[in-house]
């Protein structure tokens, strides 16, 4: 009887340990991973972060009780070893009003309540975190002190601010408005301390659909994916360079439409071509900032998000994580869409690395 009980206890213990290993739920400082991938749904308030090692093998997963965590337009941001993202909640409500900070070492969550539902974009620096939404034809930009949680707010009426980013002491905001039946596109430059509008630059002739920026040699590079000519917008291929010293804006034509992400890559820029509405796009422009020429690299899969890892190029697309070398040769890949015991639809909204 004694041996039978010992055998039964040992069997239960083994099954428990195996169950724990299969669930792969880890949390703590000693958990080493290379990449994180976010899966979410708007049908319930749940999301998952899956963790992958240097071999692209899944080694852990964490369930987070917030829905609609991220989307294909506003990608997760990493700033000083924290990942920032907006969970919006349920599709039907969009009830959540905070920006989430996820510590990539301690795996702990902080929340910054902006009071804004359905935020379009966020930006972060050492002292503040910024969010923007548009309600009743008014865009609301809120700044939250990361220490005191004190809020400051500025309203921009009759304007849809789609994207914001902060560089040094200036907050850049891209917006579209309708004035006298004509659509206009503008770049706003705000004082990051006071939220006063310092300058408003008309970029209507360039277009709209700005999703990313990069600052290089005191020049702000941004793109435009749609024109504002005629009654219907048309996809375009514009890369723009705003000189902060002279105020001059230069426009360059890329070889493909739908420029999306922009990032510095050695002495060049990498620009992905991806339409987040149609969820399609499989090319990257390599733009030379010196001679303004560009080359195209084409892939066999979508490029929903691009990240750099030393000399490797990491791409999230079509439910897979791909790793390429500096010559854009595929090194390895892995499926990152997980099968879950639910009828709810989960989808990937971004990747990050510590």
C-alpha positions in Angstrom: 0.0 0.0 0.0 2.8 2.3 0.9 4.6 1.6 -2.4 1.4 2.0 -4.3 0.8 5.5 -2.8 4.4 6.5 -3.5 4.0 5.4 -7.1 0.7 7.3 -7.4 2.2 10.5 -6.0 5.2 10.2 -8.3 3.0 9.7 -11.3 0.9 12.8 -10.5 4.0 14.8 -9.9 5.5 13.8 -13.3 2.2 14.6 -15.1 2.1 18.0 -13.3 5.7 18.8 -14.4 5.0 17.7 -17.9 1.9 19.8 -18.0 3.9 22.8 -16.8 6.5 22.3 -19.4 3.9 22.1 -22.2 2.3 25.3 -21.1 5.7 27.0 -21.0 4.6 29.8 -18.7 7.7 31.5 -17.4 8.2 34.8 -15.6 11.3 36.2 -14.0 14.7 37.7 -14.5 16.4 34.4 -15.3 14.3 33.8 -18.3 16.6 34.4 -21.4 14.9 34.9 -24.7 15.8 36.5 -28.0 12.5 37.7 -29.5 8.9 38.2 -28.4 5.8 38.0 -30.6 2.4 39.4 -29.7 -0.8 37.6 -30.5 -4.2 39.2 -29.6 -7.9 39.2 -30.2 -10.7 41.8 -29.8 -13.3 39.1 -29.0 -12.1 38.8 -25.4 -9.8 40.6 -23.1 -6.8 38.3 -23.6 -3.5 38.5 -25.4 -0.3 36.4 -25.5 3.4 37.1 -25.7 5.4 34.1 -27.0 9.1 34.0 -26.4 11.7 32.6 -28.8 15.4 31.8 -28.3 18.3 32.3 -30.6 17.3 29.1 -32.5 13.8 30.5 -33.1 12.4 27.8 -30.8 9.5 28.8 -28.6 10.6 28.6 -25.0 7.8 30.5 -23.1 4.5 32.2 -23.2 2.7 34.8 -21.1 -1.0 35.5 -21.0 -2.0 39.1 -20.5 -5.6 40.0 -19.7 -6.1 42.8 -22.2 -7.6 42.5 -25.7 -6.7 44.2 -29.0 -3.1 44.7 -27.9 -1.6 46.5 -30.8 -2.6 46.6 -34.4 -1.0 46.5 -37.9 -0.7 50.3 -38.0 1.0 51.2 -34.7 3.7 48.7 -34.0 5.2 47.9 -30.5 7.9 50.4 -29.5 11.0 49.4 -27.5 12.6 52.2 -25.4 15.4 51.5 -23.0 14.6 47.8 -22.5 10.8 48.3 -22.1 8.2 47.5 -24.7 5.3 50.0 -25.1 2.0 49.2 -26.7 -1.7 50.1 -26.6 -4.3 47.5 -25.6 -7.7 48.8 -26.8 -9.9 46.1 -25.2 -12.9 44.5 -26.9 -13.8 45.3 -30.5 -17.3 46.5 -29.6 -16.2 48.8 -26.8 -12.5 49.9 -27.1 -12.9 50.6 -23.4 -9.2 50.6 -22.3 -7.6 54.0 -21.9 -3.9 53.2 -21.0 -0.5 52.7 -22.6 1.2 49.5 -21.4 4.9 49.3 -20.5 6.3 45.8 -20.4 9.7 45.5 -18.8 11.7 43.2 -21.0 14.0 42.0 -18.1 11.6 41.7 -15.2 8.5 41.0 -17.3 6.4 43.3 -15.3 3.7 45.6 -16.5 3.1 49.3 -15.8 0.1 51.2 -17.0 -0.2 54.9 -17.9 -3.8 56.0 -18.0 -4.2 58.7 -20.6 -8.0 58.8 -20.4 -8.0 58.2 -24.2 -9.9 55.4 -25.9 -8.8 53.9 -29.2 -5.5 55.6 -29.4 -4.0 56.1 -32.9 -0.3 56.4 -31.9 2.1 56.7 -29.0 5.5 58.1 -28.3 7.9 57.8 -25.4 11.0 59.4 -23.9 12.8 59.4 -20.5 10.3 61.6 -18.7 7.0 61.3 -20.5 4.8 59.1 -22.6 2.4 60.5 -25.2 -0.8 59.2 -26.7 -3.2 60.6 -29.3 -6.8 59.7 -30.3 -9.5 61.4 -32.4 -13.0 61.7 -31.0 -15.9 63.9 -32.5 -13.5 65.3 -35.1 -11.0 66.5 -32.4 -7.6 65.0 -32.0 -6.4 64.9 -28.4 -2.7 64.6 -27.6 -2.1 63.7 -24.0 1.3 63.7 -22.2 1.7 61.5 -19.1 4.5 62.1 -16.6 6.1 58.7 -16.2 6.9 59.3 -12.5 3.9 61.3 -11.2 1.3 60.1 -13.8 0.2 63.8 -14.1 -1.5 64.5 -17.4 -1.3 67.4 -19.8 -3.4 67.8 -22.9 -3.7 69.7 -26.2 -6.6 69.5 -28.6 -6.3 69.9 -32.4 -9.9 70.4 -33.8 -11.1 69.2 -37.2 -8.0 67.1 -37.6 -7.2 63.4 -37.5 -3.7 62.9 -36.0 -2.6 59.5 -37.2 1.0 59.3 -36.0 3.2 61.0 -33.4 6.9 60.7 -32.6 9.3 62.6 -30.3 12.9 63.6 -31.0 14.8 65.6 -28.4 12.4 68.3 -27.2 10.0 68.3 -30.2 6.9 66.2 -30.7 6.1 65.6 -34.4 2.5 64.9 -35.3 1.0 64.0 -38.8 -2.6 64.9 -39.4 -5.3 65.1 -42.0 -8.1 67.7 -42.1 -11.0 68.7 -44.3 -11.1 72.4 -44.9 -13.9 73.8 -47.2 -14.4 70.4 -48.7 -10.8 69.9 -49.5 -8.6 67.4 -47.7 -5.3 68.7 -46.3 -2.3 67.0 -44.8 0.0 68.6 -42.2 3.1 68.0 -40.1 2.7 69.6 -36.7 5.8 70.3 -34.6 5.0 70.8 -30.9 7.1 71.8 -27.9 7.4 68.6 -25.9 7.4 70.5 -22.6 4.5 72.8 -23.1 2.6 71.0 -26.0 2.4 74.4 -27.7 2.3 74.1 -31.5 5.6 75.6 -32.8 5.0 75.1 -36.5 2.5 73.6 -38.9 3.9 72.5 -42.3 1.5 71.9 -45.2 2.4 68.5 -46.8 -0.8 68.2 -48.8 1.2 68.0 -52.1 3.2 65.1 -50.6 0.2 63.0 -49.3 -0.9 61.2 -46.2 -0.4 57.8 -44.6 2.6 58.3 -42.3 3.4 55.3 -40.1 7.0 55.7 -39.1 9.9 58.2 -39.1 13.6 58.2 -38.5 16.0 61.0 -37.5 19.3 61.0 -39.3 21.9 63.9 -39.3 19.2 66.2 -37.9 16.9 65.4 -40.8 13.5 63.8 -40.2 12.7 61.1 -42.8 9.0 60.2 -43.3 6.9 58.7 -46.1 3.5 59.1 -47.6 1.6 56.1 -48.9 -1.5 57.8 -50.4 -2.0 61.0 -52.5 -4.7 63.6 -51.8 -5.4 64.4 -55.4 -8.9 63.8 -56.9 -11.9 62.4 -55.2 -10.2 59.1 -54.2 -6.8 58.6 -52.7 -4.3 56.7 -54.7 -1.3 54.7 -53.5 2.0 56.5 -53.9 5.7 56.0 -53.2 7.0 59.2 -51.5 10.0 59.4 -49.1 10.4 62.9 -47.6 13.3 64.6 -45.8 12.6 67.5 -43.4 15.7 69.5 -42.5 15.3 70.7 -38.9 17.8 73.5 -39.4 16.7 75.0 -42.7 13.0 73.9 -42.6 13.3 72.6 -46.1 11.3 69.6 -47.2 12.7 67.4 -50.0 10.7 64.7 -51.7 12.1 61.5 -53.3 10.3 58.9 -55.4 10.8 55.3 -54.4 10.4 52.4 -56.8 7.4 50.9 -55.0 4.2 52.2 -53.4 3.1 51.8 -49.8 6.2 52.8 -47.9 5.6 51.7 -44.3 8.5 51.3 -41.8 11.7 53.3 -42.0 14.9 52.6 -40.1 18.5 53.5 -40.3 20.8 50.7 -41.5 24.5 51.6 -41.5 24.7 54.7 -43.8 21.4 53.8 -45.5 17.7 53.6 -44.8 15.6 50.5 -45.0 12.0 51.1 -46.0 9.4 48.4 -46.1 6.6 48.5 -48.6 3.5 47.1 -46.9 -0.2 48.1 -47.0 -1.6 47.5 -43.4 -5.1 47.9 -44.7 -4.9 45.2 -47.4 -2.3 43.3 -45.4 0.0 42.9 -48.4 3.5 43.9 -49.3 6.8 42.0 -49.7 9.5 44.5 -50.7 12.1 46.6 -49.0 13.8 49.7 -50.4 17.5 50.3 -49.6 17.8 54.1 -49.8 21.2 55.8 -50.0 21.0 59.1 -48.2 24.0 60.4 -50.0 23.1 60.0 -53.7 19.3 59.5 -53.0 19.2 56.3 -55.1 17.4 53.2 -54.0 17.4 49.4 -54.7 14.6 46.9 -54.1 14.8 43.6 -52.4 11.8 41.3 -52.9 10.7 38.5 -50.6 8.3 35.5 -51.0 6.2 36.6 -47.9 4.7 39.7 -46.5 6.7 42.1 -44.4 4.4 43.1 -41.5 7.2 44.2 -39.3 11.0 44.6 -39.7 13.5 44.7 -36.9 17.3 44.7 -36.8 19.4 42.4 -34.6 23.1 43.3 -35.1 23.7 42.4 -38.7 20.6 40.1 -38.9 17.3 41.3 -40.3 14.2 39.9 -38.5 10.8 39.9 -40.3 7.4 39.1 -39.0 5.0 38.1 -41.8 2.3 35.6 -42.7 2.4 34.1 -39.3 6.1 33.3 -39.4 9.3 34.8 -37.9 12.1 35.0 -40.5 15.7 35.7 -39.9 18.0 36.9 -42.8 21.6 37.8 -42.9 23.0 41.2 -44.0 22.9 40.0 -47.6 19.1 39.2 -47.3 19.8 35.5 -47.5 17.3 33.4 -45.3 19.0 31.8 -42.3 16.0 30.3 -40.6 12.3 30.7 -39.9 9.6 29.5 -37.5 5.8 29.4 -37.3 4.6 31.9 -34.6 0.8 31.5 -34.9 -0.3 29.2 -32.1 -3.3 26.9 -32.1 -5.5 27.7 -29.1 -8.5 26.0 -27.6 -10.9 28.8 -28.4 -13.3 29.8 -31.2 -11.9 33.4 -31.0 -9.6 34.6 -33.7 -6.1 35.5 -32.6 -3.6 37.3 -34.8 -0.1 38.7 -34.6 0.4 42.4 -34.0 4.1 42.8 -33.6 7.5 41.5 -32.5 10.1 42.9 -30.2 13.6 42.0 -28.9 15.2 42.9 -25.5 
